[in-house]
Amino acid sequence: MPKVLYDTICTFTELMYFVFHGNSYADGAEAYQMEVWIRHIDGSRFKSDAERQKVIQFS
């Protein structure tokens, strides 16, 4: 689970987003769900539908 979390945060950083809140739900060694709330580095939300789709496709 820590590697998946680390990789997710690094990828969002490369896409110029920062994670301002996140939750992960796990049972033992198996992760069931991970939620992250992100914003663009400049503080804005998605600037276009194409950008939204790019982030959705990543996750």
All heavy atoms as TSV, in Angstrom:
chain	resi	resn	atom	element	x	y	z
A	1	MET	N	N	0.810	-1.206	0.000
A	1	MET	CA	C	0.000	0.000	0.000
A	1	MET	C	C	0.853	1.270	0.000
A	1	MET	O	O	0.532	2.198	-0.729
A	1	MET	CB	C	-0.956	-0.051	1.197
A	1	MET	CG	C	-1.819	1.153	1.347
A	1	MET	SD	S	-2.999	1.266	0.008
A	1	MET	CE	C	-3.863	2.703	0.465
A	2	PRO	N	N	1.942	1.347	0.783
A	2	PRO	CA	C	2.732	2.583	0.761
A	2	PRO	C	C	3.288	2.918	-0.622
A	2	PRO	O	O	3.337	4.077	-1.001
A	2	PRO	CB	C	3.860	2.305	1.752
A	2	PRO	CG	C	3.310	1.288	2.678
A	2	PRO	CD	C	2.428	0.423	1.819
A	3	LYS	N	N	3.702	1.901	-1.399
A	3	LYS	CA	C	4.233	2.176	-2.728
A	3	LYS	C	C	3.159	2.735	-3.653
A	3	LYS	O	O	3.412	3.668	-4.413
A	3	LYS	CB	C	4.840	0.916	-3.340
A	3	LYS	CG	C	5.350	1.162	-4.759
A	3	LYS	CD	C	6.507	0.322	-5.116
A	3	LYS	CE	C	6.992	0.485	-6.525
A	3	LYS	NZ	N	7.123	1.819	-7.043
A	4	VAL	N	N	1.955	2.202	-3.583
A	4	VAL	CA	C	0.856	2.708	-4.417
A	4	VAL	C	C	0.555	4.157	-4.051
A	4	VAL	O	O	0.391	5.008	-4.927
A	4	VAL	CB	C	-0.409	1.831	-4.255
A	4	VAL	CG1	C	-1.591	2.471	-4.946
A	4	VAL	CG2	C	-0.161	0.441	-4.776
A	5	LEU	N	N	0.518	4.455	-2.781
A	5	LEU	CA	C	0.270	5.828	-2.324
A	5	LEU	C	C	1.377	6.755	-2.809
A	5	LEU	O	O	1.116	7.830	-3.349
A	5	LEU	CB	C	0.151	5.863	-0.807
A	5	LEU	CG	C	-0.120	7.211	-0.180
A	5	LEU	CD1	C	-1.421	7.808	-0.693
A	5	LEU	CD2	C	-0.155	7.082	1.332
A	6	TYR	N	N	2.619	6.339	-2.651
A	6	TYR	CA	C	3.763	7.143	-3.094
A	6	TYR	C	C	3.707	7.398	-4.604
A	6	TYR	O	O	3.885	8.523	-5.067
A	6	TYR	CB	C	5.066	6.441	-2.710
A	6	TYR	CG	C	6.304	7.143	-3.196
A	6	TYR	CD1	C	6.789	8.259	-2.507
A	6	TYR	CD2	C	6.973	6.721	-4.328
A	6	TYR	CE1	C	7.920	8.929	-2.952
A	6	TYR	CE2	C	8.097	7.381	-4.777
A	6	TYR	CZ	C	8.575	8.476	-4.089
A	6	TYR	OH	O	9.684	9.132	-4.539
A	7	ASP	N	N	3.465	6.339	-5.385
A	7	ASP	CA	C	3.387	6.477	-6.842
A	7	ASP	C	C	2.256	7.412	-7.259
A	7	ASP	O	O	2.402	8.198	-8.189
A	7	ASP	CB	C	3.196	5.115	-7.503
A	7	ASP	CG	C	4.436	4.239	-7.429
A	7	ASP	OD1	O	5.526	4.774	-7.111
A	7	ASP	OD2	O	4.314	3.027	-7.673
A	8	THR	N	N	1.133	7.333	-6.569
A	8	THR	CA	C	-0.009	8.209	-6.875
A	8	THR	C	C	0.347	9.671	-6.620
A	8	THR	O	O	0.113	10.530	-7.472
A	8	THR	CB	C	-1.234	7.809	-6.035
A	8	THR	OG1	O	-1.562	6.449	-6.319
A	8	THR	CG2	C	-2.415	8.703	-6.330
A	9	ILE	N	N	0.932	9.948	-5.472
A	9	ILE	CA	C	1.312	11.327	-5.137
A	9	ILE	C	C	2.343	11.847	-6.133
A	9	ILE	O	O	2.239	12.979	-6.612
A	9	ILE	CB	C	1.871	11.408	-3.694
A	9	ILE	CG1	C	0.838	10.923	-2.674
A	9	ILE	CG2	C	2.357	12.813	-3.368
A	9	ILE	CD1	C	-0.457	11.688	-2.668
A	10	CYS	N	N	3.322	11.030	-6.488
A	10	CYS	CA	C	4.348	11.455	-7.452
A	10	CYS	C	C	3.741	11.748	-8.818
A	10	CYS	O	O	4.112	12.727	-9.466
A	10	CYS	CB	C	5.429	10.391	-7.573
A	10	CYS	SG	S	6.494	10.291	-6.128
A	11	THR	N	N	2.816	10.923	-9.259
A	11	THR	CA	C	2.191	11.139	-10.561
A	11	THR	C	C	1.376	12.420	-10.571
A	11	THR	O	O	1.452	13.205	-11.523
A	11	THR	CB	C	1.311	9.933	-10.938
A	11	THR	OG1	O	2.134	8.765	-10.963
A	11	THR	CG2	C	0.671	10.139	-12.299
A	12	PHE	N	N	0.599	12.666	-9.524
A	12	PHE	CA	C	-0.156	13.920	-9.469
A	12	PHE	C	C	0.784	15.118	-9.462
A	12	PHE	O	O	0.503	16.132	-10.087
A	12	PHE	CB	C	-1.076	13.964	-8.245
A	12	PHE	CG	C	-2.369	13.242	-8.449
A	12	PHE	CD1	C	-2.791	12.282	-7.541
A	12	PHE	CD2	C	-3.177	13.502	-9.538
A	12	PHE	CE1	C	-3.986	11.609	-7.724
A	12	PHE	CE2	C	-4.370	12.837	-9.728
A	12	PHE	CZ	C	-4.775	11.888	-8.816
A	13	THR	N	N	1.919	15.008	-8.786
A	13	THR	CA	C	2.895	16.094	-8.768
A	13	THR	C	C	3.433	16.345	-10.176
A	13	THR	O	O	3.556	17.498	-10.600
A	13	THR	CB	C	4.049	15.762	-7.801
A	13	THR	OG1	O	3.500	15.561	-6.497
A	13	THR	CG2	C	5.066	16.889	-7.755
A	14	GLU	N	N	3.720	15.277	-10.918
A	14	GLU	CA	C	4.188	15.428	-12.297
A	14	GLU	C	C	3.133	16.069	-13.190
A	14	GLU	O	O	3.458	16.788	-14.130
A	14	GLU	CB	C	4.592	14.071	-12.872
A	14	GLU	CG	C	5.859	13.521	-12.269
A	14	GLU	CD	C	6.174	12.115	-12.737
A	14	GLU	OE1	O	5.511	11.637	-13.688
A	14	GLU	OE2	O	7.069	11.503	-12.144
A	15	LEU	N	N	1.850	15.829	-12.884
A	15	LEU	CA	C	0.755	16.425	-13.648
A	15	LEU	C	C	0.435	17.849	-13.181
A	15	LEU	O	O	-0.520	18.460	-13.645
A	15	LEU	CB	C	-0.505	15.556	-13.534
A	15	LEU	CG	C	-0.454	14.198	-14.201
A	15	LEU	CD1	C	-1.678	13.372	-13.806
A	15	LEU	CD2	C	-0.379	14.345	-15.708
A	16	MET	N	N	1.245	18.378	-12.262
A	16	MET	CA	C	1.095	19.738	-11.724
A	16	MET	C	C	-0.128	19.884	-10.816
A	16	MET	O	O	-0.819	20.902	-10.834
A	16	MET	CB	C	1.057	20.774	-12.853
A	16	MET	CG	C	2.274	20.740	-13.770
A	16	MET	SD	S	3.833	21.068	-12.920
A	16	MET	CE	C	3.687	22.797	-12.588
A	17	TYR	N	N	-0.413	18.860	-10.033
A	17	TYR	CA	C	-1.470	18.902	-9.031
A	17	TYR	C	C	-0.861	18.652	-7.672
A	17	TYR	O	O	0.203	18.058	-7.549
A	17	TYR	CB	C	-2.522	17.817	-9.295
A	17	TYR	CG	C	-3.387	18.108	-10.488
A	17	TYR	CD1	C	-3.028	17.689	-11.752
A	17	TYR	CD2	C	-4.560	18.835	-10.336
A	17	TYR	CE1	C	-3.807	17.973	-12.852
A	17	TYR	CE2	C	-5.345	19.125	-11.437
A	17	TYR	CZ	C	-4.960	18.689	-12.686
A	17	TYR	OH	O	-5.734	18.984	-13.764
A	18	PHE	N	N	-1.530	19.104	-6.632
A	18	PHE	CA	C	-1.118	18.721	-5.291
A	18	PHE	C	C	-2.310	18.093	-4.590
A	18	PHE	O	O	-3.455	18.417	-4.857
A	18	PHE	CB	C	-0.525	19.885	-4.492
A	18	PHE	CG	C	-1.506	20.934	-4.081
A	18	PHE	CD1	C	-2.125	20.869	-2.841
A	18	PHE	CD2	C	-1.794	21.998	-4.917
A	18	PHE	CE1	C	-3.029	21.860	-2.449
A	18	PHE	CE2	C	-2.694	22.982	-4.537
A	18	PHE	CZ	C	-3.319	22.910	-3.300
A	19	VAL	N	N	-2.024	17.161	-3.738
A	19	VAL	CA	C	-3.054	16.456	-2.971
A	19	VAL	C	C	-3.226	17.211	-1.663
A	19	VAL	O	O	-2.277	17.366	-0.903
A	19	VAL	CB	C	-2.644	14.996	-2.708
A	19	VAL	CG1	C	-3.662	14.296	-1.828
A	19	VAL	CG2	C	-2.455	14.255	-4.020
A	20	PHE	N	N	-4.435	17.729	-1.422
A	20	PHE	CA	C	-4.649	18.454	-0.182
A	20	PHE	C	C	-5.393	17.635	0.854
A	20	PHE	O	O	-5.506	18.044	2.000
A	20	PHE	CB	C	-5.330	19.813	-0.417
A	20	PHE	CG	C	-6.708	19.751	-1.000
A	20	PHE	CD1	C	-7.817	19.674	-0.176
A	20	PHE	CD2	C	-6.894	19.803	-2.369
A	20	PHE	CE1	C	-9.083	19.642	-0.716
A	20	PHE	CE2	C	-8.162	19.779	-2.910
A	20	PHE	CZ	C	-9.259	19.689	-2.085
A	21	HIS	N	N	-5.860	16.464	0.475
A	21	HIS	CA	C	-6.480	15.560	1.448
A	21	HIS	C	C	-6.574	14.183	0.812
A	21	HIS	O	O	-6.729	14.063	-0.395
A	21	HIS	CB	C	-7.885	16.049	1.830
A	21	HIS	CG	C	-8.532	15.210	2.885
A	21	HIS	ND1	N	-8.148	15.255	4.198
A	21	HIS	CD2	C	-9.506	14.277	2.802
A	21	HIS	CE1	C	-8.891	14.399	4.891
A	21	HIS	NE2	N	-9.719	13.785	4.060
A	22	GLY	N	N	-6.478	13.161	1.621
A	22	GLY	CA	C	-6.612	11.812	1.096
A	22	GLY	C	C	-6.999	10.826	2.180
A	22	GLY	O	O	-6.747	11.045	3.361
A	23	ASN	N	N	-7.629	9.751	1.768
A	23	ASN	CA	C	-7.995	8.644	2.651
A	23	ASN	C	C	-7.663	7.348	1.949
A	23	ASN	O	O	-7.785	7.240	0.735
A	23	ASN	CB	C	-9.513	8.623	2.923
A	23	ASN	CG	C	-9.951	9.728	3.835
A	23	ASN	OD1	O	-9.264	10.104	4.761
A	23	ASN	ND2	N	-11.128	10.258	3.562
A	24	SER	N	N	-7.278	6.377	2.734
A	24	SER	CA	C	-7.136	5.029	2.179
A	24	SER	C	C	-7.795	4.067	3.154
A	24	SER	O	O	-7.728	4.248	4.370
A	24	SER	CB	C	-5.670	4.673	1.958
A	24	SER	OG	O	-4.968	4.695	3.174
A	25	TYR	N	N	-8.450	3.097	2.612
A	25	TYR	CA	C	-9.145	2.093	3.395
A	25	TYR	C	C	-8.531	0.746	3.068
A	25	TYR	O	O	-8.458	0.368	1.898
A	25	TYR	CB	C	-10.639	2.079	3.054
A	25	TYR	CG	C	-11.279	3.429	3.202
A	25	TYR	CD1	C	-11.465	4.250	2.093
A	25	TYR	CD2	C	-11.669	3.901	4.444
A	25	TYR	CE1	C	-12.039	5.494	2.219
A	25	TYR	CE2	C	-12.243	5.153	4.580
A	25	TYR	CZ	C	-12.429	5.941	3.465
A	25	TYR	OH	O	-12.984	7.191	3.593
A	26	ALA	N	N	-8.057	0.053	4.083
A	26	ALA	CA	C	-7.400	-1.227	3.853
A	26	ALA	C	C	-7.786	-2.214	4.955
A	26	ALA	O	O	-8.195	-1.827	6.049
A	26	ALA	CB	C	-5.893	-1.043	3.830
A	27	ASP	N	N	-7.635	-3.477	4.606
A	27	ASP	CA	C	-7.853	-4.553	5.568
A	27	ASP	C	C	-6.631	-5.450	5.492
A	27	ASP	O	O	-6.473	-6.205	4.533
A	27	ASP	CB	C	-9.128	-5.318	5.223
A	27	ASP	CG	C	-9.435	-6.411	6.233
A	27	ASP	OD1	O	-8.888	-6.348	7.356
A	27	ASP	OD2	O	-10.208	-7.319	5.901
A	28	GLY	N	N	-5.756	-5.313	6.450
A	28	GLY	CA	C	-4.521	-6.085	6.407
A	28	GLY	C	C	-3.617	-5.570	5.313
A	28	GLY	O	O	-3.372	-4.385	5.192
A	29	ALA	N	N	-3.145	-6.481	4.485
A	29	ALA	CA	C	-2.210	-6.113	3.415
A	29	ALA	C	C	-2.928	-5.722	2.127
A	29	ALA	O	O	-2.296	-5.304	1.170
A	29	ALA	CB	C	-1.267	-7.273	3.132
A	30	GLU	N	N	-4.247	-5.868	2.074
A	30	GLU	CA	C	-4.991	-5.572	0.849
A	30	GLU	C	C	-5.663	-4.206	0.934
A	30	GLU	O	O	-6.388	-3.929	1.873
A	30	GLU	CB	C	-6.042	-6.647	0.600
A	30	GLU	CG	C	-5.439	-8.013	0.342
A	30	GLU	CD	C	-6.494	-9.034	0.008
A	30	GLU	OE1	O	-7.512	-8.651	-0.606
A	30	GLU	OE2	O	-6.294	-10.199	0.359
A	31	ALA	N	N	-5.408	-3.371	-0.062
A	31	ALA	CA	C	-6.055	-2.064	-0.128
A	31	ALA	C	C	-7.377	-2.202	-0.871
A	31	ALA	O	O	-7.456	-2.856	-1.903
A	31	ALA	CB	C	-5.163	-1.063	-0.851
A	32	TYR	N	N	-8.398	-1.626	-0.336
A	32	TYR	CA	C	-9.711	-1.692	-0.969
A	32	TYR	C	C	-10.080	-0.410	-1.688
A	32	TYR	O	O	-10.756	-0.440	-2.685
A	32	TYR	CB	C	-10.784	-2.021	0.071
A	32	TYR	CG	C	-10.664	-3.414	0.606
A	32	TYR	CD1	C	-10.360	-3.639	1.939
A	32	TYR	CD2	C	-10.830	-4.512	-0.231
A	32	TYR	CE1	C	-10.239	-4.924	2.426
A	32	TYR	CE2	C	-10.712	-5.796	0.254
A	32	TYR	CZ	C	-10.417	-5.998	1.579
A	32	TYR	OH	O	-10.297	-7.265	2.045
A	33	GLN	N	N	-9.649	0.719	-1.157
A	33	GLN	CA	C	-10.039	1.988	-1.774
A	33	GLN	C	C	-9.081	3.083	-1.347
A	33	GLN	O	O	-8.610	3.114	-0.217
A	33	GLN	CB	C	-11.456	2.360	-1.352
A	33	GLN	CG	C	-11.968	3.614	-1.986
A	33	GLN	CD	C	-13.415	3.888	-1.590
A	33	GLN	OE1	O	-14.003	3.167	-0.807
A	33	GLN	NE2	N	-13.974	4.922	-2.142
A	34	MET	N	N	-8.804	3.988	-2.282
A	34	MET	CA	C	-7.994	5.154	-1.970
A	34	MET	C	C	-8.672	6.362	-2.604
A	34	MET	O	O	-9.036	6.327	-3.777
A	34	MET	CB	C	-6.578	4.996	-2.515
A	34	MET	CG	C	-5.678	6.148	-2.150
A	34	MET	SD	S	-3.926	5.871	-2.504
A	34	MET	CE	C	-3.943	5.538	-4.239
A	35	GLU	N	N	-8.873	7.397	-1.817
A	35	GLU	CA	C	-9.485	8.633	-2.310
A	35	GLU	C	C	-8.496	9.773	-2.105
A	35	GLU	O	O	-7.853	9.851	-1.063
A	35	GLU	CB	C	-10.748	8.970	-1.525
A	35	GLU	CG	C	-11.829	7.929	-1.606
A	35	GLU	CD	C	-12.988	8.256	-0.676
A	35	GLU	OE1	O	-12.771	8.862	0.382
A	35	GLU	OE2	O	-14.104	7.895	-1.031
A	36	VAL	N	N	-8.396	10.636	-3.097
A	36	VAL	CA	C	-7.560	11.827	-2.961
A	36	VAL	C	C	-8.317	13.032	-3.484
A	36	VAL	O	O	-9.077	12.934	-4.437
A	36	VAL	CB	C	-6.205	11.688	-3.699
A	36	VAL	CG1	C	-5.315	10.681	-3.025
A	36	VAL	CG2	C	-6.378	11.337	-5.152
A	37	TRP	N	N	-8.124	14.144	-2.827
A	37	TRP	CA	C	-8.701	15.412	-3.268
A	37	TRP	C	C	-7.537	16.243	-3.771
A	37	TRP	O	O	-6.572	16.478	-3.065
A	37	TRP	CB	C	-9.401	16.111	-2.106
A	37	TRP	CG	C	-10.687	15.471	-1.722
A	37	TRP	CD1	C	-11.937	15.874	-2.099
A	37	TRP	CD2	C	-10.887	14.324	-0.889
A	37	TRP	NE1	N	-12.884	15.042	-1.552
A	37	TRP	CE2	C	-12.270	14.080	-0.805
A	37	TRP	CE3	C	-10.029	13.461	-0.213
A	37	TRP	CZ2	C	-12.801	13.033	-0.072
A	37	TRP	CZ3	C	-10.560	12.416	0.510
A	37	TRP	CH2	C	-11.927	12.212	0.573
A	38	ILE	N	N	-7.643	16.685	-5.024
A	38	ILE	CA	C	-6.524	17.376	-5.646
A	38	ILE	C	C	-6.938	18.757	-6.151
A	38	ILE	O	O	-8.111	19.029	-6.359
A	38	ILE	CB	C	-5.939	16.564	-6.821
A	38	ILE	CG1	C	-6.997	16.354	-7.918
A	38	ILE	CG2	C	-5.369	15.248	-6.333
A	38	ILE	CD1	C	-6.461	15.700	-9.182
A	39	ARG	N	N	-5.938	19.591	-6.323
A	39	ARG	CA	C	-6.093	20.898	-6.971
A	39	ARG	C	C	-4.872	21.123	-7.842
A	39	ARG	O	O	-3.806	20.599	-7.584
A	39	ARG	CB	C	-6.174	22.020	-5.949
A	39	ARG	CG	C	-7.462	22.058	-5.208
A	39	ARG	CD	C	-7.942	23.480	-5.142
A	39	ARG	NE	N	-9.142	23.501	-4.326
A	39	ARG	CZ	C	-10.312	23.859	-4.789
A	39	ARG	NH1	N	-10.437	24.266	-6.025
A	39	ARG	NH2	N	-11.362	23.857	-4.022
A	40	HIS	N	N	-5.070	21.926	-8.873
A	40	HIS	CA	C	-3.952	22.308	-9.725
A	40	HIS	C	C	-2.994	23.136	-8.883
A	40	HIS	O	O	-3.398	23.770	-7.910
A	40	HIS	CB	C	-4.462	23.112	-10.933
A	40	HIS	CG	C	-3.501	23.149	-12.052
A	40	HIS	ND1	N	-2.610	24.167	-12.218
A	40	HIS	CD2	C	-3.266	22.262	-13.048
A	40	HIS	CE1	C	-1.878	23.925	-13.281
A	40	HIS	NE2	N	-2.247	22.775	-13.811
A	41	ILE	N	N	-1.724	23.133	-9.230
A	41	ILE	CA	C	-0.712	23.865	-8.459
A	41	ILE	C	C	-1.085	25.334	-8.285
A	41	ILE	O	O	-0.823	25.918	-7.249
A	41	ILE	CB	C	0.665	23.738	-9.146
A	41	ILE	CG1	C	1.102	22.296	-9.117
A	41	ILE	CG2	C	1.680	24.687	-8.553
A	41	ILE	CD1	C	2.219	21.916	-8.233
A	42	ASP	N	N	-1.745	25.938	-9.290
A	42	ASP	CA	C	-2.119	27.350	-9.169
A	42	ASP	C	C	-3.386	27.548	-8.332
A	42	ASP	O	O	-3.865	28.662	-8.180
A	42	ASP	CB	C	-2.274	28.003	-10.548
A	42	ASP	CG	C	-3.436	27.448	-11.360
A	42	ASP	OD1	O	-4.224	26.642	-10.837
A	42	ASP	OD2	O	-3.546	27.827	-12.532
A	43	GLY	N	N	-3.927	26.470	-7.773
A	43	GLY	CA	C	-5.084	26.570	-6.891
A	43	GLY	C	C	-6.427	26.384	-7.576
A	43	GLY	O	O	-7.460	26.321	-6.919
A	44	SER	N	N	-6.423	26.304	-8.897
A	44	SER	CA	C	-7.685	26.192	-9.618
A	44	SER	C	C	-8.138	24.740	-9.720
A	44	SER	O	O	-7.380	23.812	-9.473
A	44	SER	CB	C	-7.528	26.762	-11.027
A	44	SER	OG	O	-6.616	25.988	-11.773
A	45	ARG	N	N	-9.384	24.589	-10.107
A	45	ARG	CA	C	-9.893	23.256	-10.405
A	45	ARG	C	C	-9.536	22.936	-11.839
A	45	ARG	O	O	-8.708	23.602	-12.444
A	45	ARG	CB	C	-11.399	23.226	-10.199
A	45	ARG	CG	C	-11.763	23.440	-8.747
A	45	ARG	CD	C	-13.231	23.317	-8.539
A	45	ARG	NE	N	-13.520	23.479	-7.126
A	45	ARG	CZ	C	-14.721	23.521	-6.639
A	45	ARG	NH1	N	-15.761	23.429	-7.436
A	45	ARG	NH2	N	-14.903	23.658	-5.349
A	46	PHE	N	N	-10.171	21.961	-12.426
A	46	PHE	CA	C	-9.880	21.604	-13.814
A	46	PHE	C	C	-10.168	22.789	-14.730
A	46	PHE	O	O	-11.190	23.449	-14.605
A	46	PHE	CB	C	-10.718	20.404	-14.255
A	46	PHE	CG	C	-10.447	19.176	-13.447
A	46	PHE	CD1	C	-11.431	18.604	-12.684
A	46	PHE	CD2	C	-9.192	18.603	-13.443
A	46	PHE	CE1	C	-11.180	17.469	-11.936
A	46	PHE	CE2	C	-8.924	17.473	-12.702
A	46	PHE	CZ	C	-9.924	16.896	-11.945
A	47	LYS	N	N	-9.271	23.016	-15.661
A	47	LYS	CA	C	-9.422	24.141	-16.575
A	47	LYS	C	C	-10.213	23.783	-17.827
A	47	LYS	O	O	-10.687	24.647	-18.518
A	47	LYS	CB	C	-8.050	24.676	-16.958
A	47	LYS	CG	C	-7.315	25.233	-15.756
A	47	LYS	CD	C	-5.961	25.748	-16.122
A	47	LYS	CE	C	-5.317	26.274	-14.853
A	47	LYS	NZ	N	-4.058	26.866	-15.037
A	48	SER	N	N	-10.327	22.484	-18.098
A	48	SER	CA	C	-11.066	22.054	-19.276
A	48	SER	C	C	-11.576	20.640	-19.061
A	48	SER	O	O	-11.114	19.932	-18.162
A	48	SER	CB	C	-10.166	22.089	-20.521
A	48	SER	OG	O	-9.157	21.111	-20.408
A	49	ASP	N	N	-12.502	20.242	-19.897
A	49	ASP	CA	C	-13.017	18.882	-19.821
A	49	ASP	C	C	-11.937	17.881	-20.202
A	49	ASP	O	O	-11.860	16.790	-19.637
A	49	ASP	CB	C	-14.249	18.723	-20.715
A	49	ASP	CG	C	-14.981	17.436	-20.433
A	49	ASP	OD1	O	-15.198	17.125	-19.232
A	49	ASP	OD2	O	-15.325	16.723	-21.396
A	50	ALA	N	N	-11.063	18.264	-21.136
A	50	ALA	CA	C	-9.964	17.377	-21.537
A	50	ALA	C	C	-9.018	17.114	-20.363
A	50	ALA	O	O	-8.557	15.991	-20.162
A	50	ALA	CB	C	-9.204	17.987	-22.705
A	51	GLU	N	N	-8.747	18.144	-19.584
A	51	GLU	CA	C	-7.890	17.990	-18.409
A	51	GLU	C	C	-8.562	17.086	-17.382
A	51	GLU	O	O	-7.915	16.221	-16.794
A	51	GLU	CB	C	-7.594	19.360	-17.805
A	51	GLU	CG	C	-6.631	19.313	-16.651
A	51	GLU	CD	C	-6.288	20.687	-16.119
A	51	GLU	OE1	O	-6.835	21.693	-16.614
A	51	GLU	OE2	O	-5.507	20.739	-15.189
A	52	ARG	N	N	-9.833	17.252	-17.187
A	52	ARG	CA	C	-10.598	16.403	-16.265
A	52	ARG	C	C	-10.517	14.934	-16.690
A	52	ARG	O	O	-10.266	14.057	-15.888
A	52	ARG	CB	C	-12.043	16.839	-16.174
A	52	ARG	CG	C	-12.902	15.945	-15.303
A	52	ARG	CD	C	-14.368	16.260	-15.473
A	52	ARG	NE	N	-14.649	17.641	-15.152
A	52	ARG	CZ	C	-15.217	18.049	-14.023
A	52	ARG	NH1	N	-15.610	17.181	-13.131
A	52	ARG	NH2	N	-15.415	19.332	-13.802
A	53	GLN	N	N	-10.699	14.684	-17.983
A	53	GLN	CA	C	-10.641	13.317	-18.494
A	53	GLN	C	C	-9.245	12.707	-18.332
A	53	GLN	O	O	-9.113	11.530	-18.042
A	53	GLN	CB	C	-11.070	13.297	-19.970
A	53	GLN	CG	C	-12.521	13.590	-20.187
A	53	GLN	CD	C	-13.431	12.641	-19.420
A	53	GLN	OE1	O	-13.215	11.443	-19.380
A	53	GLN	NE2	N	-14.461	13.202	-18.799
A	54	LYS	N	N	-8.219	13.528	-18.500
A	54	LYS	CA	C	-6.849	13.050	-18.339
A	54	LYS	C	C	-6.610	12.565	-16.919
A	54	LYS	O	O	-6.042	11.502	-16.701
A	54	LYS	CB	C	-5.874	14.196	-18.677
A	54	LYS	CG	C	-4.423	13.858	-18.542
A	54	LYS	CD	C	-3.598	15.078	-18.938
A	54	LYS	CE	C	-2.139	14.889	-18.640
A	54	LYS	NZ	N	-1.363	16.095	-18.962
A	55	VAL	N	N	-7.086	13.327	-15.935
A	55	VAL	CA	C	-6.898	12.945	-14.533
A	55	VAL	C	C	-7.765	11.736	-14.194
A	55	VAL	O	O	-7.309	10.815	-13.522
A	55	VAL	CB	C	-7.210	14.138	-13.596
A	55	VAL	CG1	C	-7.216	13.696	-12.141
A	55	VAL	CG2	C	-6.190	15.235	-13.813
A	56	ILE	N	N	-8.991	11.698	-14.683
A	56	ILE	CA	C	-9.863	10.554	-14.434
A	56	ILE	C	C	-9.257	9.300	-15.042
A	56	ILE	O	O	-9.275	8.227	-14.430
A	56	ILE	CB	C	-11.280	10.806	-14.982
A	56	ILE	CG1	C	-11.984	11.862	-14.137
A	56	ILE	CG2	C	-12.101	9.526	-15.019
A	56	ILE	CD1	C	-13.278	12.358	-14.712
A	57	GLN	N	N	-8.702	9.422	-16.228
A	57	GLN	CA	C	-8.101	8.276	-16.895
A	57	GLN	C	C	-6.906	7.749	-16.101
A	57	GLN	O	O	-6.676	6.544	-16.026
A	57	GLN	CB	C	-7.661	8.680	-18.292
A	57	GLN	CG	C	-7.330	7.538	-19.191
A	57	GLN	CD	C	-7.075	8.032	-20.607
A	57	GLN	OE1	O	-6.482	9.088	-20.791
A	57	GLN	NE2	N	-7.521	7.273	-21.572
A	58	PHE	N	N	-6.169	8.659	-15.471
A	58	PHE	CA	C	-5.033	8.254	-14.647
A	58	PHE	C	C	-5.490	7.415	-13.463
A	58	PHE	O	O	-4.925	6.396	-13.142
A	58	PHE	CB	C	-4.244	9.475	-14.151
A	58	PHE	CG	C	-3.394	9.157	-12.952
A	58	PHE	CD1	C	-2.264	8.381	-13.079
A	58	PHE	CD2	C	-3.762	9.597	-11.703
A	58	PHE	CE1	C	-1.494	8.062	-11.981
A	58	PHE	CE2	C	-2.993	9.287	-10.585
A	58	PHE	CZ	C	-1.857	8.524	-10.731
A	59	SER	N	N	-6.543	7.876	-12.811
A	59	SER	CA	C	-6.979	7.206	-11.600
A	59	SER	C	C	-7.846	6.055	-11.955
A	59	SER	O	O	-7.792	5.006	-11.496
A	59	SER	CB	C	-7.705	8.141	-10.661
A	59	SER	OG	O	-8.643	8.922	-11.326
